[in-house]
Amino acid sequence: MIQPDATRRWRIHHVITRLIVGGAQENTIASVLGLRQRPDFDVRLLSGPTTGAEGSLEHLFNEHPGALTLLPHLIRAVRPWTDWLAYRDLVRSFRRDRPHLVHTHSGKAGVLGRLAARKAGVPVILHTVHGPSFGPFQGPAANALFTRAERIAARVTDHFVVVANAMTRQYVAAGVAPESHFTRIFSGFDLNPFLNAQPDPVLAAHLGIQPGDFVIGKIARLFELKGHDDLFLAAPELVRRIPNLKILLVGDGPWRQRFEALAAQPDLAGRILFAGLVPPSAVPAHLALMDVLVHLSRREGLARVLPQALAAGKPIIAYDCDGASEVCLNNETGYLLAPDDLNGLVNRIGQLADAPEIGQHLAETGRAFVRQRFPTERMVDDLDLLCRDWIRRKNLTA
């Protein structure tokens, strides 16, 4: 294994489509800024512009001049001419800066970035799968297109990083690459703000939470596939079963008005609280107000909010989709449900409301699990080792 040497600088360029407030983006930024602390790494991030209601994390690079480059043509929507311009810009960037290793993230940047890196002659190409780009959540035509794109990009990919083993199984089953081409590295984060989170009565009052309320929390974009509809379907029965119930929704998105209309139903009036989009630094304070966190997403590699909730001492309930089962260990750190199991959702939430000691035990087990596996330092160390291993394999010199 190559040892650190301040006289050498291995150039590593990460690529992502955009820097909205989201788990994949937080993971990528933590990886880039963490690896930049290694004396023999020169690490930079190339990203498309960030627009829309989902917020931006670009400001996290304000104190790191030269670490972030924005590429105006790298956008999320599929637009052939703009995509070709983004590919051209990436090729030009790689040829000019000659990185030893390119590490891509997200669907659009993952495909264009890897193909551009190969065109520019980059020696090592890695890709992180934060969530599947194909699956039952979309139609056959889109699945065929994205599966084909992933198979093509895989031909020029030296190795894949996955945030959950579920991603490995899906990509192997789809014929993208063999199992030996994947390494799981959990998406680490700074544990301390979550471990030390305490309820803030001022924030609680601002949101409409009263002392003695039982608070169900959900942190996710207000959009399709995130499971809010299921929570609204279960809400009337939950209100009947738990008279002091409040549901706290943290996040924003294009479906907010739709959910606000549902929340205005007479039997839910005053029960649904919209916190809106909050910066990542405010997530611990909101988790501290919850009695249980629910995660009902139908498409998510491994939602960071699951280990974050456990670090904050909160039990979790999640649908068994993608990588949720690798953190929501059934009857150990929380409750795992089959998608659409609304009766199970109501019963498990009711159980936690009736017996708080059960939730406390689940959360304590989960906190110990997260302490061991999710520190940022462990993620960065694992990425460091993987990069050095591929630099060694390719016999590269700085």
LUMSE-353615 format. One record per atom (N, C-alpha, C): x, y, z. Coordinates in steps of 0.2 Angstrom, whole numbers, padded with zeros to 4 digits, always signed. Example, Ala and Ser with C-alpha at 12.3 -4.5 7.8 and 13.67 -1.06 7.14 Angstrom:
+0066-0028+0039 +0062-0022+0039 +0066-0016+0039 +0064-0011+0035 +0068-0005+0036 +0064+0000+0039 
REM end
This chain:
+0004-0006+0000 +0000+0000+0000 +0004+0006+0000 +0003+0011-0004 +0007+0017-0004 +0006+0021+0002 +0011+0023+0005 +0011+0027+0011 +0011+0035+0010 +0008+0039+0014 +0007+0046+0013 +0014+0049+0012 +0015+0054+0008 +0021+0057+0006 +0020+0064+0004 +0022+0069+0008 +0020+0076+0007 +0023+0078+0000 +0028+0075-0003 +0031+0077-0009 +0027+0075-0015 +0022+0070-0014 +0018+0068-0020 +0011+0071-0019 +0007+0072-0024 +0000+0074-0024 -0003+0071-0029 -0008+0066-0027 -0012+0062-0031 -0018+0066-0033 -0019+0068-0039 -0025+0072-0041 -0031+0068-0042 -0036+0069-0037 -0043+0065-0037 -0048+0070-0039 -0052+0069-0044 -0058+0074-0045 -0064+0070-0045 -0069+0072-0040 -0076+0070-0040 -0080+0073-0044 -0086+0070-0046 -0091+0073-0051 -0098+0072-0048 -0102+0077-0048 -0109+0075-0046 -0113+0080-0050 -0120+0078-0051 -0124+0082-0055 -0126+0089-0052 -0127+0089-0045 -0129+0095-0042 -0128+0095-0034 -0128+0100-0031 -0127+0100-0024 -0133+0103-0020 -0139+0099-0021 -0145+0101-0017 -0144+0098-0010 -0148+0100-0005 -0148+0097+0001 -0151+0090+0001 -0146+0085+0001 -0148+0078+0001 -0142+0074+0003 -0144+0067+0004 -0139+0063+0007 -0133+0061+0002 -0134+0060-0004 -0129+0059-0009 -0124+0065-0009 -0127+0071-0009 -0123+0077-0009 -0119+0078-0003 -0122+0077+0003 -0118+0077+0009 -0113+0072+0010 -0114+0066+0007 -0109+0061+0007 -0103+0063+0003 -0105+0066-0003 -0099+0068-0008 -0095+0073-0005 -0098+0078-0002 -0095+0084+0001 -0090+0082+0006 -0093+0078+0011 -0089+0075+0016 -0083+0071+0014 -0084+0067+0008 -0078+0063+0006 -0073+0068+0003 -0075+0073-0001 -0070+0078-0004 -0067+0082+0001 -0070+0085+0006 -0067+0089+0011 -0063+0084+0015 -0065+0078+0017 -0061+0074+0021 -0054+0072+0018 -0055+0070+0011 -0049+0068+0008 -0044+0073+0006 -0047+0080+0006 -0042+0085+0005 -0038+0086+0011 -0039+0083+0017 -0035+0084+0023 -0029+0079+0022 -0029+0075+0018 -0024+0070+0017 -0018+0074+0013 -0012+0074+0016 -0007+0078+0013 -0005+0077+0006 -0006+0070+0004 -0003+0069-0003 -0009+0068-0008 -0015+0071-0006 -0021+0071-0011 -0022+0078-0012 -0024+0079-0019 -0026+0085-0021 -0033+0084-0024 -0038+0085-0020 -0045+0083-0022 -0050+0089-0023 -0053+0088-0029 -0058+0093-0031 -0065+0090-0033 -0070+0095-0033 -0077+0092-0035 -0079+0097-0041 -0082+0093-0046 -0085+0096-0052 -0092+0095-0051 -0096+0100-0051 -0104+0099-0050 -0107+0104-0055 -0113+0101-0057 -0118+0105-0061 -0121+0111-0056 -0125+0116-0059 -0127+0121-0055 -0133+0118-0051 -0134+0122-0045 -0140+0120-0040 -0145+0125-0040 -0151+0123-0042 -0157+0127-0043 -0163+0124-0040 -0168+0127-0038 -0175+0124-0036 -0176+0125-0029 -0181+0122-0027 -0183+0122-0020 -0180+0118-0015 -0175+0114-0017 -0172+0109-0013 -0166+0111-0009 -0164+0118-0010 -0159+0121-0006 -0152+0119-0010 -0147+0122-0007 -0140+0121-0010 -0135+0120-0004 -0130+0116-0006 -0125+0115-0001 -0118+0118-0004 -0119+0122-0009 -0113+0125-0012 -0109+0129-0007 -0112+0132-0003 -0109+0137+0002 -0104+0133+0007 -0104+0127+0007 -0100+0123+0011 -0092+0123+0008 -0092+0126+0002 -0085+0126-0001 -0083+0134+0000 -0086+0138+0003 -0084+0145+0003 -0077+0146+0006 -0075+0141+0011 -0069+0142+0014 -0064+0137+0011 -0065+0135+0005 -0061+0130+0002 -0060+0132-0005 -0056+0138-0006 -0055+0140-0013 -0052+0135-0017 -0055+0135-0024 -0052+0130-0028 -0055+0123-0028 -0059+0121-0023 -0061+0114-0022 -0067+0113-0026 -0071+0118-0028 -0077+0117-0032 -0077+0120-0038 -0079+0117-0043 -0079+0120-0050 -0087+0118-0053 -0090+0123-0055 -0097+0123-0057 -0097+0122-0065 -0100+0117-0067 -0101+0116-0075 -0108+0117-0077 -0110+0123-0080 -0117+0125-0081 -0121+0120-0085 -0117+0116-0090 -0121+0112-0094 -0123+0105-0091 -0120+0104-0085 -0121+0097-0081 -0128+0098-0077 -0133+0096-0080 -0140+0097-0077 -0143+0090-0076 -0148+0090-0071 -0151+0083-0070 -0156+0080-0075 -0159+0085-0079 -0164+0083-0084 -0160+0080-0090 -0163+0075-0093 -0160+0072-0099 -0161+0076-0105 -0156+0080-0108 -0157+0084-0114 -0151+0083-0118 -0151+0079-0124 -0146+0077-0127 -0141+0082-0129 -0143+0088-0132 -0138+0093-0134 -0134+0096-0127 -0138+0097-0122 -0134+0100-0116 -0130+0094-0113 -0132+0088-0113 -0128+0083-0111 -0122+0082-0115 -0122+0083-0121 -0116+0083-0125 -0111+0088-0123 -0114+0094-0122 -0110+0100-0120 -0106+0098-0113 -0110+0095-0108 -0108+0094-0102 -0102+0088-0103 -0103+0083-0107 -0098+0078-0108 -0092+0082-0111 -0092+0086-0116 -0087+0090-0119 -0083+0094-0113 -0087+0097-0109 -0083+0101-0104 -0080+0097-0099 -0082+0091-0097 -0079+0086-0093 -0072+0084-0096 -0073+0082-0102 -0067+0079-0106 -0061+0085-0106 -0063+0091-0107 -0058+0096-0107 -0055+0097-0101 -0059+0097-0095 -0057+0098-0089 -0052+0093-0087 -0054+0086-0088 -0049+0081-0087 -0043+0081-0091 -0043+0083-0097 -0037+0084-0101 -0033+0089-0098 -0036+0095-0096 -0032+0100-0094 -0028+0099-0087 -0032+0096-0082 -0030+0095-0075 -0026+0088-0074 -0028+0083-0079 -0024+0077-0078 -0025+0073-0072 -0031+0072-0069 -0032+0069-0063 -0029+0061-0063 -0027+0059-0058 -0025+0052-0058 -0031+0047-0057 -0036+0050-0054 -0042+0046-0052 -0048+0051-0053 -0054+0048-0056 -0060+0052-0056 -0065+0047-0052 -0069+0051-0048 -0074+0047-0044 -0081+0051-0045 -0085+0047-0048 -0092+0050-0050 -0097+0048-0045 -0102+0052-0045 -0108+0051-0041 -0115+0053-0045 -0120+0050-0043 -0127+0051-0046 -0127+0049-0053 -0134+0049-0055 -0135+0046-0062 -0132+0049-0068 -0134+0055-0069 -0131+0059-0075 -0124+0060-0074 -0121+0063-0069 -0114+0064-0068 -0110+0057-0068 -0113+0052-0066 -0110+0046-0066 -0109+0043-0073 -0114+0044-0077 -0113+0041-0084 -0108+0046-0088 -0110+0052-0088 -0106+0057-0092 -0099+0057-0089 -0098+0058-0083 -0091+0058-0080 -0087+0053-0081 -0089+0046-0081 -0085+0041-0082 -0083+0040-0089 -0088+0041-0094 -0086+0041-0101 -0081+0047-0103 -0082+0052-0100 -0077+0058-0101 -0071+0056-0099 -0070+0053-0093 -0064+0052-0090 -0060+0046-0094 -0064+0042-0097 -0061+0037-0101 -0058+0040-0107 -0062+0045-0110 -0060+0048-0116 -0054+0052-0115 -0053+0055-0109 -0048+0059-0108 -0042+0055-0105 -0042+0049-0105 -0037+0045-0103 -0035+0045-0095 -0040+0046-0091 -0039+0046-0084 -0038+0038-0082 -0032+0037-0078 -0030+0030-0077 -0035+0026-0072 -0038+0029-0067 -0043+0026-0063 -0050+0029-0062 -0055+0025-0063 -0062+0028-0063 -0066+0024-0058 -0068+0027-0053 -0073+0025-0048 -0080+0028-0048 -0085+0024-0046 -0092+0027-0046 -0095+0025-0040 -0098+0029-0036 -0102+0028-0030 -0110+0027-0032 -0113+0022-0031 -0120+0021-0031 -0124+0023-0025 -0127+0029-0025 -0130+0031-0019 -0137+0029-0019 -0140+0027-0025 -0147+0024-0025 -0147+0022-0032 -0152+0017-0033 -0153+0014-0040 -0155+0019-0045 -0153+0019-0051 -0155+0023-0057 -0161+0019-0061 -0162+0013-0059 -0167+0009-0062 -0171+0005-0057 -0177+0003-0058 -0181-0002-0054 -0188-0001-0055 -0192-0004-0050 -0199-0004-0051 -0203+0003-0050 -0199+0008-0048 -0202+0014-0047 -0203+0018-0053 -0201+0016-0059 -0202+0019-0065 -0204+0014-0071 -0206+0017-0077 -0208+0012-0082 -0203+0008-0086 -0205+0004-0090 -0201-0001-0094 -0196+0003-0098 -0198+0008-0102 -0194+0012-0106 -0188+0016-0103 -0190+0019-0097 -0185+0022-0093 -0180+0017-0090 -0183+0012-0088 -0178+0006-0085 -0173+0004-0090 -0176+0003-0096 -0172+0000-0101 -0166+0005-0103 -0168+0012-0103 -0163+0017-0105 -0158+0017-0100 -0160+0018-0093 -0155+0019-0088 -0151+0012-0087 -0154+0007-0087 -0150+0000-0087 -0144+0000-0092 -0146+0002-0098 -0142+0002-0104 -0136+0007-0103 -0138+0013-0100 -0133+0018-0099 -0128+0015-0093 -0131+0012-0088 -0126+0010-0083 -0122+0004-0085 -0124+0000-0090 -0120-0006-0092 -0114-0003-0096 -0116+0002-0100 -0111+0005-0105 -0105+0009-0100 -0108+0013-0095 -0103+0016-0091 -0099+0011-0087 -0102+0005-0085 -0098+0000-0081 -0092-0002-0085 -0092-0002-0092 -0087-0005-0095 -0080-0001-0094 -0081+0005-0092 -0075+0010-0091 -0074+0011-0084 -0077+0007-0080 -0077+0009-0072 -0072+0003-0069 -0067+0006-0066 -0063+0001-0062 -0066-0002-0056 -0070+0002-0052 -0073-0001-0046 -0079+0003-0044 -0084+0000-0041 -0090+0004-0038 -0089+0004-0031 -0092+0010-0028 -0093+0010-0021 -0101+0010-0020 -0103+0007-0015 -0110+0007-0014 -0111+0009-0006 -0117+0012-0005 -0118+0014+0002 -0122+0009+0005 -0124+0004+0002 -0128-0002+0005 -0127-0008+0000 -0126-0014+0003 -0125-0020-0001 -0131-0021-0005 -0137-0018-0004 -0143-0019-0008 -0142-0017-0015 -0137-0011-0016 -0136-0009-0022 -0132-0014-0026 -0127-0017-0023 -0123-0022-0026 -0128-0027-0029 -0132-0030-0025 -0137-0035-0027 -0141-0033-0033 -0143-0027-0033 -0147-0024-0039 -0143-0024-0045 -0137-0021-0045 -0133-0020-0050 -0130-0026-0053 -0129-0031-0049 -0126-0038-0051 -0132-0041-0055 -0138-0041-0052 -0144-0044-0055 -0146-0041-0062 -0144-0035-0063 -0146-0031-0069 -0140-0032-0074 -0135-0036-0072 -0130-0037-0077 -0125-0031-0078 -0125-0026-0073 -0120-0021-0074 -0113-0022-0073 -0112-0026-0068 -0105-0028-0066 -0105-0034-0061 -0100-0038-0061 -0099-0044-0056 -0099-0041-0049 -0100-0045-0044 -0100-0044-0037 -0093-0041-0035 -0088-0044-0037 -0081-0042-0035 -0079-0035-0037 -0083-0032-0041 -0082-0025-0043 -0085-0020-0038 -0088-0022-0032 -0091-0017-0028 -0089-0018-0021 -0088-0012-0018 -0086-0012-0011 -0091-0007-0007 -0094-0010-0001 -0098-0006+0003 -0095-0001+0007 -0096+0005+0007 -0093+0010+0012 -0099+0014+0014 -0101+0013+0021 -0107+0017+0023 -0106+0025+0023 -0111+0028+0022 -0111+0036+0021 -0110+0039+0028 -0104+0040+0030 -0103+0043+0036 -0105+0050+0037 -0105+0052+0043 -0107+0059+0045 -0104+0061+0052 -0104+0067+0054 -0102+0070+0060 -0107+0068+0065 -0105+0063+0070 -0110+0060+0075 -0112+0065+0080 -0107+0069+0082 -0108+0073+0088 -0114+0077+0089 -0116+0081+0084 -0122+0085+0084 -0128+0081+0086 -0128+0075+0083 -0134+0070+0084 -0134+0067+0091 -0128+0065+0093 -0127+0061+0100 -0129+0066+0105 -0127+0073+0104 -0129+0078+0109 -0135+0082+0108 -0139+0080+0104 -0145+0083+0102 -0150+0083+0108 -0153+0089+0110 -0158+0089+0116 -0164+0093+0113 -0170+0091+0116 -0176+0095+0113 -0175+0103+0115 -0177+0107+0110 -0177+0114+0111 -0184+0116+0112 -0186+0119+0118 -0193+0121+0119 -0195+0126+0114 -0191+0131+0113 -0192+0136+0108 -0194+0134+0101 -0190+0130+0099 -0191+0127+0092 -0198+0123+0092 -0199+0119+0098 -0205+0115+0098 -0211+0119+0098 -0211+0125+0102 -0217+0129+0102 -0218+0133+0095 -0212+0134+0092 -0212+0137+0085 -0216+0133+0080 -0214+0126+0080 -0217+0121+0076 -0224+0119+0078 -0226+0121+0084 -0233+0119+0086 -0233+0112+0090 -0228+0110+0093 -0227+0104+0097 -0228+0106+0104 -0233+0103+0108 -0234+0105+0115 -0231+0100+0119 -0230+0101+0125 -0227+0096+0130 -0232+0090+0131 -0230+0084+0130 -0234+0078+0131 -0236+0076+0124 -0235+0079+0119 -0236+0077+0112 -0232+0071+0110 -0235+0066+0107 -0231+0061+0104 -0230+0062+0096 -0223+0063+0095 -0221+0066+0088 -0219+0061+0084 -0222+0059+0078 -0219+0055+0073 -0216+0060+0068 -0210+0059+0066 -0206+0063+0062 -0204+0059+0055 -0204+0063+0050 -0202+0061+0043 -0198+0066+0040 -0192+0065+0038 -0187+0069+0035 -0186+0067+0028 -0188+0071+0023 -0188+0069+0016 -0191+0074+0011 -0188+0074+0005 -0191+0079+0000 -0199+0078+0000 -0203+0083-0001 -0210+0082-0002 -0211+0081-0010 -0211+0074-0011 -0211+0072-0018 -0213+0065-0019 -0214+0063-0025 -0216+0056-0026 -0210+0051-0023 -0212+0045-0022 -0208+0039-0020 -0205+0040-0013 -0207+0045-0009 -0204+0046-0003 -0209+0044+0003 -0215+0042+0001 -0219+0038+0006 -0224+0043+0010 -0224+0049+0009 -0228+0053+0012 -0236+0051+0012 -0238+0049+0006 -0245+0047+0004 -0247+0042+0009 -0242+0037+0010 -0244+0031+0015 -0245+0034+0022 -0241+0039+0024 -0241+0042+0031 -0248+0045+0031 -0250+0049+0026 -0257+0052+0026 -0262+0047+0027 -0262+0042+0023 -0267+0037+0023 -0268+0034+0030 -0262+0033+0034 -0262+0030+0040 -0264+0035+0046 -0263+0041+0044 -0264+0047+0049 -0271+0047+0053 -0277+0046+0050 -0283+0046+0053 -0283+0041+0059 -0281+0035+0057 -0281+0029+0062 -0276+0030+0067 -0270+0033+0066 -0265+0035+0071 -0268+0040+0076 -0272+0045+0073 -0275+0050+0077 -0280+0047+0082 -0284+0042+0080 -0289+0039+0084 -0285+0035+0090 -0280+0032+0088 -0276+0028+0093 -0272+0032+0097 -0269+0037+0095 -0264+0041+0099 -0267+0048+0099 -0271+0050+0104 -0274+0057+0104 -0270+0063+0104 -0264+0062+0107 -0259+0067+0108 -0254+0067+0102 -0256+0065+0096 -0251+0064+0090 -0250+0070+0087 -0244+0071+0085 -0242+0076+0080 -0237+0073+0075 -0238+0075+0069 -0233+0072+0063 -0229+0078+0061 -0223+0078+0061 -0218+0083+0059 -0215+0081+0053 -0216+0085+0048 -0213+0084+0041 -0207+0089+0040 -0201+0087+0039 -0196+0091+0038 -0193+0090+0031 -0193+0095+0027 -0192+0095+0020 -0196+0099+0016 -0195+0100+0010 -0199+0104+0005 -0198+0101-0002 -0202+0103-0006 -0202+0100-0013 -0209+0102-0017 -0209+0100-0023 -0215+0102-0027 -0221+0099-0025 -0222+0094-0021 -0228+0092-0019 -0231+0095-0012 -0227+0100-0010 -0229+0103-0003 -0237+0105-0003 -0239+0109-0008 -0246+0111-0008 -0251+0105-0008 -0249+0100-0012 -0253+0094-0011 -0254+0091-0004 -0248+0091-0001 -0249+0088+0006 -0252+0093+0011 -0251+0099+0010 -0254+0104+0014 -0262+0104+0013 -0264+0102+0007 -0272+0101+0006 -0274+0095+0010 -0270+0090+0010 -0272+0084+0014 -0272+0085+0021 -0267+0089+0023 -0267+0090+0030 -0272+0095+0033 -0276+0098+0028 -0281+0102+0030 -0288+0098+0031 -0288+0092+0030 -0294+0088+0032 -0296+0089+0039 -0302+0089+0040 -0305+0090+0047 -0302+0085+0053 -0301+0079+0051 -0298+0074+0056 -0291+0075+0057 -0287+0079+0053 -0280+0080+0053 -0278+0087+0055 -0283+0092+0056 -0282+0099+0057 -0278+0100+0063 -0272+0103+0062 -0267+0104+0068 -0263+0099+0070 -0263+0093+0066 -0259+0087+0068 -0253+0087+0063 -0253+0090+0057 -0248+0089+0053 -0244+0096+0053 -0237+0095+0055 -0233+0101+0055 -0228+0101+0050 -0227+0107+0046 -0223+0107+0041 -0217+0112+0043 -0211+0109+0044 -0205+0112+0046 -0202+0116+0040 -0203+0113+0034 -0200+0116+0028 -0193+0113+0027 -0189+0116+0022 -0182+0114+0021 -0178+0117+0026 -0174+0113+0030 -0169+0115+0035 -0162+0113+0033 -0157+0117+0035 -0150+0115+0033 -0148+0109+0037 -0143+0105+0034 -0141+0099+0038 -0139+0101+0045 -0137+0107+0047 -0135+0108+0054 -0141+0109+0058 -0147+0109+0056 -0153+0110+0060 -0157+0103+0060 -0154+0098+0057 -0158+0092+0057 -0157+0089+0064 -0152+0089+0068 -0152+0086+0075 -0157+0089+0079 -0158+0096+0079 -0163+0099+0083 -0170+0096+0082 -0171+0095+0075 -0178+0093+0074 -0179+0086+0076 -0174+0081+0075 -0174+0075+0077 -0175+0074+0085 -0172+0079+0088 -0173+0078+0096 -0180+0079+0098 -0184+0082+0094 -0191+0083+0095 -0196+0077+0094 -0193+0072+0090 -0197+0067+0088 -0197+0061+0093 -0202+0057+0093 -0202+0051+0097 -0200+0045+0093 -0202+0045+0087 -0200+0040+0082 -0199+0043+0075 -0195+0040+0071 -0194+0043+0064 -0196+0037+0060 -0200+0039+0055 -0203+0034+0050 -0199+0036+0043 -0198+0031+0039 -0195+0032+0033 -0198+0027+0028 -0202+0029+0024 -0207+0025+0020 -0205+0026+0012 -0199+0028+0011 -0197+0029+0004 -0197+0022+0000 -0198+0023-0007 -0198+0017-0011 -0192+0017-0015 -0188+0022-0015 -0181+0022-0019 -0176+0026-0015 -0172+0023-0012 -0166+0026-0008 -0161+0021-0007 -0155+0023-0009 -0149+0018-0008 -0149+0016+0000 -0147+0021+0004 -0148+0020+0011 -0148+0027+0014 -0154+0029+0016 -0156+0036+0018 -0151+0038+0025 -0148+0043+0024 -0143+0045+0030 -0148+0047+0036 -0154+0048+0035 -0158+0050+0041 -0159+0044+0046 -0158+0038+0043 -0159+0032+0047 -0154+0032+0053 -0147+0032+0051 -0142+0032+0056 -0142+0038+0060 -0144+0044+0057 -0144+0050+0060 -0149+0050+0066 -0155+0047+0065 -0160+0046+0070 -0158+0042+0075 -0155+0036+0074 -0152+0032+0079 -0147+0035+0083 -0142+0039+0080 -0137+0043+0084 -0141+0048+0088 -0146+0051+0086 -0150+0055+0091 -0154+0052+0096 -0154+0045+0096 -0158+0041+0101 -0165+0040+0100 -0167+0040+0093 -0174+0039+0091 -0174+0032+0088 -0180+0028+0090 -0181+0022+0086 -0183+0024+0079 -0183+0019+0074 -0184+0020+0067 -0189+0015+0065 -0194+0017+0060 -0198+0012+0057 -0197+0013+0049 -0196+0008+0046 -0194+0009+0038 -0197+0004+0034 -0199+0006+0028 -0200+0001+0023 -0194-0003+0021 -0195-0009+0020 -0189-0014+0018 -0188-0013+0010 -0185-0007+0009 -0183-0005+0002 -0176-0003+0001 -0172-0006-0004 -0165-0004-0005 -0161-0006+0001 -0157-0001+0004 -0153-0003+0010 -0156-0002+0017 -0162+0000+0017 -0165+0001+0024 -0163-0004+0029 -0164-0010+0027 -0163-0016+0032 -0156-0017+0034 -0151-0013+0031 -0144-0013+0034 -0143-0009+0040 -0148-0004+0041 -0147+0000+0047 -0154-0001+0052 -0159-0002+0049 -0165-0003+0052 -0166-0011+0053 -0162-0013+0058 -0162-0020+0060 -0168-0022+0064 -0173-0026+0061 -0179-0028+0063 -0179-0030+0071 -0183-0027+0075 -0183-0028+0082 -0176-0027+0086 -0171-0024+0082 -0165-0023+0086 -0164-0015+0086 -0164-0012+0080 -0164-0005+0080 -0170-0001+0078 -0175-0005+0076 -0181-0002+0074 -0186-0008+0071 -0191-0005+0067 -0195-0010+0064 -0195-0009+0057 -0195-0015+0054 -0194-0015+0046 -0201-0018+0044 -0204-0014+0039 -0211-0016+0036 -0210-0017+0029 -0215-0022+0026 -0215-0022+0019 -0219-0016+0017 -0217-0014+0011 -0220-0008+0008 -0228-0009+0007 -0232-0004+0009 -0239-0003+0009 -0242-0007+0015 -0238-0009+0020 -0241-0012+0026 -0243-0006+0031 -0249-0003+0029 -0251+0002+0033 -0253+0000+0040 -0256-0006+0040 -0258-0009+0047 -0252-0010+0051 -0247-0013+0048 -0241-0014+0052 -0238-0007+0055 -0238-0002+0050 -0236+0005+0052 -0240+0008+0058 -0246+0007+0058 -0250+0010+0063 -0249+0006+0070 -0248-0001+0069 -0247-0005+0075 -0241-0004+0078 -0235-0003+0074 -0229-0002+0077 -0228+0005+0080 -0231+0010+0077 -0231+0017+0080 -0235+0017+0086 -0241+0013+0086 -0245+0013+0092 -0241+0009+0098 -0237+0004+0096 -0233+0000+0101 -0228+0005+0105 -0225+0009+0101 -0220+0014+0103 -0223+0019+0108 -0229+0021+0106 -0233+0026+0110 -0235+0024+0116 -0237+0017+0116 -0239+0014+0122 -0234+0012+0127 -0228+0010+0124 -0222+0008+0128 -0216+0011+0127 -0215+0017+0129 -0209+0021+0127 -0202+0018+0129 -0202+0013+0133 -0196+0009+0135 -0194+0005+0129 -0199+0003+0125 -0197-0001+0119 -0193+0003+0115 -0195+0009+0113 -0192+0013+0109 -0185+0015+0111 -0184+0016+0118 -0178+0018+0121 -0173+0012+0120 -0175+0006+0121 -0171+0000+0120 -0168+0000+0113 -0173+0001+0108 -0171+0000+0101 -0166+0006+0099 -0167+0012+0102 -0163+0017+0100 -0156+0016+0103 -0156+0014+0109 -0149+0013+0112 -0145+0008+0109 -0148+0002+0106 -0145-0003+0102 -0142+0001+0096 -0147+0005+0093 -0145+0008+0086 -0140+0013+0087 -0139+0017+0093 -0134+0021+0094 -0127+0018+0094 -0127+0012+0097 -0121+0009+0098 -0119+0006+0091 -0123+0004+0087 -0122+0002+0080 -0119+0007+0076 -0122+0013+0076 -0120+0019+0072 -0113+0022+0074 -0112+0022+0081 -0106+0024+0083 -0100+0020+0080 -0101+0014+0079 -0096+0010+0076 -0095+0010+0069 -0100+0011+0065 -0100+0011+0058 -0101+0017+0054 -0103+0023+0057 -0105+0029+0053 -0101+0035+0054 -0095+0035+0058 -0092+0041+0059 -0089+0043+0052 -0088+0050+0051 -0086+0052+0044 -0079+0050+0043 -0075+0049+0049 -0068+0047+0049 -0067+0040+0046 -0072+0036+0048 -0071+0029+0045 -0073+0029+0037 -0078+0033+0035 -0079+0033+0028 -0073+0036+0024 -0070+0041+0027 -0065+0044+0023 -0059+0039+0023 -0057+0036+0029 -0052+0031+0029 -0053+0026+0024 -0059+0023+0023 -0061+0018+0019 -0060+0020+0011 -0062+0026+0010 -0061+0029+0003 -0053+0030+0002 -0050+0032+0007 -0043+0033+0006 -0039+0027+0004 -0041+0022+0008 -0038+0015+0006 -0040+0013-0001 -0046+0014-0003 -0048+0011-0009 -0044+0015-0015 -0044+0022-0014 -0040+0026-0019 -0033+0024-0019 -0029+0023-0014 -0022+0021-0014 -0021+0014-0017 -0026+0009-0016 -0026+0003-0018 -0026+0003-0026 -0030+0007-0029 -0031+0008-0036 -0025+0011-0039 -0022+0016-0036 -0016+0020-0038 -0010+0015-0038 -0010+0010-0033 -0005+0005-0033 -0006+0000-0039 -0012-0002-0040 -0014-0007-0045 -0011-0004-0052 -0013+0002-0053 -0011+0005-0060 -0004+0007-0060 +0000+0007-0054 +0007+0008-0054 +0008+0016-0056 +0004+0020-0053 +0004+0027-0055 +0010+0031-0052 +0012+0036-0055 +0017+0040-0051 +0014+0048-0051 +0015+0051-0046 +0013+0058-0045 +0017+0063-0049 
REM end
